[in-house]
Amino acid sequence: MKAKRKVLTEEAIDKTVVAQAEDNSCWEKPVRVRKAKSTSLALPSALAARASFFARLHREANLEEWIKRVIQERVDIEEAAFAGFKRELVGRHFR
């Protein structure tokens, strides 16, 4: 039989973090993050024309901004679906 994990409240987590904030032995090595280089994306001309139509329809200032917004919305949807799937798998595993 597996032991249940203790679920900490947000307040309990905050207290632990504050208590350990100055103790370097409680922390992992710092992670260095570099800004990613800008990426170009080639679109087939027919797709670019269709996207341009919808960018104008949505009154976006330019095609690039509309494409960024659409991609961000899609990534948000995918992340939410993935998180839900993970929760479902974990729920099945601990039943």
JOKA-V229579 format. One record per residue. RES is the residue in one letter. PSI is psi in whole degrees, -180 to 180 (NA if undefined). D_FIRST is the distance of its C-alpha to the first C-alpha in Angstrom with 2 decimals. Layout:
[[RES,PSI,D_FIRST] [RES,PSI,D_FIRST]]
This chain:
[[M,135,0.00] [K,143,3.78] [A,142,6.57] [K,142,9.32] [R,144,12.52] [K,124,15.49] [V,120,18.14] [L,144,21.55] [T,163,24.72] [E,-37,27.65] [E,-41,29.52] [A,-39,26.90] [I,-44,26.90] [D,-44,30.70] [K,-42,30.91] [T,-45,28.79] [V,-45,30.92] [V,-41,34.13] [A,-31,33.19] [Q,3,32.45] [A,-40,35.28] [E,-5,37.73] [D,100,35.38] [N,-23,35.70] [S,-15,32.92] [C,-9,30.42] [W,149,31.64] [E,171,31.46] [K,141,34.68] [P,146,36.73] [V,129,36.60] [R,131,40.04] [V,131,40.67] [R,144,43.84] [K,133,45.32] [A,148,45.27] [K,152,48.66] [S,142,50.09] [T,137,49.45] [S,152,51.98] [L,125,51.21] [A,132,53.70] [L,142,53.87] [P,146,55.94] [S,-37,59.09] [A,-41,58.41] [L,-41,54.99] [A,-39,56.55] [A,-43,59.29] [R,-43,56.86] [A,-41,54.78] [S,-41,58.03] [F,-48,59.02] [F,-32,55.81] [A,-45,56.04] [R,-41,59.53] [L,-37,58.42] [H,10,55.81] [R,36,58.54] [E,145,56.72] [A,-41,59.03] [N,166,58.36] [L,-41,56.33] [E,-44,54.21] [E,-39,52.98] [W,-43,52.16] [I,-41,50.22] [K,-44,48.24] [R,-44,47.41] [V,-44,46.38] [I,-42,44.16] [Q,-44,42.54] [E,-42,41.88] [R,-41,40.37] [V,-40,38.13] [D,-43,36.91] [I,-45,36.13] [E,-42,34.30] [E,-41,32.21] [A,-42,31.29] [A,-42,30.36] [F,-44,28.26] [A,-41,26.41] [G,-41,25.81] [F,-42,24.56] [K,-44,22.11] [R,-40,20.82] [E,-43,20.52] [L,-44,18.58] [V,-41,16.12] [G,-40,15.87] [R,-38,15.21] [H,-34,12.52] [F,10,10.44] [R,NA,11.22]]
